[in-house]
Amino acid sequence: MTIPQIETGKRHDEPMNFSLIIPLPASTPYGNLQLKHITIMSRLDEANRQIGIAYAEWDKFTAQRTRPGVELTNAFELHRFAMEYATTQLRRVADEFIALLWCLDTYRQQGQYPERIEIDSIGTMFRKKDYPGPESVLQPHHNMLRALNDISNAKKHSFIDSDVTVAGADEPAISALTQKHGAQVSEPKFYIVPLSRLVSDYNPFLHDCNGWLRAYAATPAPAAPDFSAWTS
């Protein structure tokens, strides 16, 4: 079985390669943005490790169901929690990318860093009139990001999600049961997404974000605003 992976440019157990580092500003009011990007990519390594665990444990779980005599283990729980960990890491990375792009684009336009990161997550992106990102880089990925946001929120907050004990028939599939504000009057919404589909939809988002950051890093920084005319 082929295990899908987030396309980081290396295996998850390899050290960071210098060629993968994007030379983002190291000194900003919000810290070292180059180091932030390295941490983002390291988080994707952990997501890939958990995806590998999910597939390995799913294979054991399906064998327990179909082949008598196979040793019983807690493979179902291990595969379920590995998918949950991977999904929450992917959500965290998406939030970080959105905030990073908004911050740098604001600096590019205004010549100074914003006093506040106004768009710092998938949630604030959609609350800000479906923020498309600089050069609309995020817009093609809105559907994937909305589903990822709902699934990860269910894993963190949904009171009814723990009732879900669904497993993918042909491969690991992440499932989630959401209910707005945990209110009975709200209609529950059920998600089930094959892990390979989540990975294949996430990879273009990753490439587009990194592509924009590389282009930004290759562009000369804007000149600082000239306030000399304001002083006597």
Secondary structure by P-SEA (a helix, b strand, c coil): cbbbbcccccccccccccccccccccccccccaaaaaaaaaaaaaaaaaaaaaaaaaaaaaaaaaccccccccaaaaaaaaaaaaaaaaaaaaaaaaaaaaaaaaaaaaccccccccccccaaaaaaaccccccccccccaaaaaaaaaaaaaaaccccccccccccccccbbbbbbbbccccccbbbbbbbbcaaaaaaaaaaaaaaaaaaaaaaaacccccccccccccc
